[in-house]
Amino acid sequence: MLLQRVITYILNPIAYLLIGLAVVIFLQWAIWFVSKADDPEARQEGKKHLIWGIVGLAIISAAYGILNFIQNTVLVLFNKG
């Protein structure tokens, strides 16, 4: 089925790539935060970035879950129809 191939070979790899990039960027900020631990101003900025990074990862994870739910629903509807 064409729809299932599009999901498997196009949408899922794009989602995995975005999640991977978000994790790499988050880890980069975490390393930066640890390396600048002695500077109070940089520590505040690092905390802000880490908090927003966690929020971003949560949003991406939720979006991926919603995307999977929609994909599974559409596939079930098309397979029964």
C-alpha positions, 0 to 999 in steps of 0.5 A: 500500500502506497500510504504505508510506504510513505509513512515507513520510508518518508515520515518516520525517518523525518520524525526520527531525524528531528528527534535526534537533532533535538537531543543533540542540541539539548546535549550540546546546551547541557555540556555548555551549561556544565562548562560555564558553571562558574559564571552565574550569568551564564548559568542562568542562561544555561538553565533557561536553555535547558528548561526550554530544551526539555519543553521542546523534547516533550512537545516533539515526543507528544507530536510523534505520539499523535502522528503515530496515532493518526497514522495507525488510525488512517491505516486501519481505516484504509485497510478495512475499506 
